[in-house]
Structure formats: C-alpha cells, structure tokens
Amino acid sequence: MDRAAVAFANPDDVVVVLHCYRHRLGYAPSSPPYDQIEKQLAAQPAIKVPAVTLDGLADGNFPATDGSPSARHFSEPRVHHQVPNAGHNLPQEEPSAFASAVLELAHLRSPSGGM
C-alpha cells in the first residue's frame, strides 16, 4: 500500500480519481483521444481464454456477485470466487487469494486441468 500512496502526492490525484469513477459509472464523458478504443471495448468480444475471476466481499464500490452477471463475457472455462476481507484491489489486499487464483488458472490451462 505504501507504493500506491505515492500517487496521493500528485496535486491532481483527487480530480483524476473522481473523473475515473464518474466515467466508469457513466456519469462523465471519456477523453476524446480514447473515443475509438472506447467504441471497440464497448463491443465486448468474448474472452476466449480460461479465466479465474474474483470479487472482494469488502468492495464498497461494486458489491460482490456469484459471477453470473459477467459470465456471458467468457467462452472458455471460468471459475469465480468471492474473497473475504478484500475490496477491489485484491492483489494488494489479499495477495495469497490472488496467488491461489493464478495457480488455479495454470491448472485450468493445463491439458489435464479438468474443466
């Protein structure tokens, strides 16, 4: 967390963070140089590789789900987990749960990996 805290020294930090959340929630326009990539991303093509998805149970911005709302975005095997004691920054908040997900993904990708 100390490494992330360095960003708070930037005088534009609050403005940038607020705009980021407003844009993500649809309350602010995107930046014109990124309009084309926004259109491409809006098409949301299926993710065509195995995946492990995670939701933090302590995320105050985006409540955890059982994974079903995003399932349509994946065409290959996918496993979803809810992680206790974590918000939306899982690699820093619960590194062991994140590492376990990476190892689980390696298993999904292996020829003898089940799914």
N, C-alpha and C positions, 0 to 999 in steps of 0.2 A: 504494500500500500504506500510505502514511502516513495517509491518510484513514481507512482501515479500522482502523488501530492505535489510533485514539482510543477505540474500543469497549473495548479491553483495560483502560482505566482504570476501567471500571464494576466495582464490587465484586462484582456478581452475574454477571459475564461467564462465568466457568468453569461455574457452575451452569446458566446458561441454555444455553450451548453444549452441555454434556453432555446435558441433557434433550432438546435439539433432535435430536441424533444418535440418542439412545436411542429417541425417539419415531419418527423416520424409519425406523429399523431394526426397529420393532415391539417394543421392549423397555420402553417406558414408555407410560402412558396419555396421551390427549390432555387438553387443558384443557376442562372441561365447557361453557364458553360457546361453544366451537367444535365441539361434537359434531354439530350439524346440518350444518354445512358439510363436516365430515369425511365424513358419510354421502353427501352429494352428490358430493364428489370421488371417493369410493370407487367410484361407478358408472362413472367414467372414460368419459364420452361421447367419441366420436371427435373429433379435432381436424380441423375442416373448412376449413382454410386451408392454402395451400402452406407448407412449412417447411424450414428447414435445421437439422439437429441436429448437435451437436458433442460429442465425448468427448475429454477430455485424456488423453494417454498416460501422464502422470506423476501421475494421481489415485490416491493411496494408499487412498482410501476406497471408491471404486467403479471397478473396473477397466474400461478402455475396451472397447467391443464394436464389431462391424461394423454396429451399428444395428438388426439384426434383432429383438432382444428387445422393442424398443419400436415396431416398425413397425406392429403391429396398432392402435395408437392414432391413426393418421393415415389419413384417407380421401382426401386430396388429394396432389398431387405433393410428394415429400420427398426431400431429399438428406442424406446423413450423412457426416461427416468425422471422422477421428481427428486430433487436434492434438498434435504433438510438443512437449515442453518445457512442458506446461501440466497443471495439476491440474483441480480442479473450479471454479475461479474464472477462467474463460477471458477475460472482458473485461479484467481487470487483468493477468493473467499473459501473455497473448498477444494484445494489442489488435489487431494487424494481421490475425491469423487471424479474430478476431471481426468486424472491419470487413469483411473479404472475405466472410464468411458473410452479413452484412447486404446487401451488394451483390448477392450471388448470389440471395438471396431476392427482391430487387427484380426480378431477371431472371426468376425463376420466376413472379412475379405479373404480369409484363407480357404483353400479348396475343401478342407474338411470342416469348415466352420459352422456347420449346422444350417441354419436358415437357407 
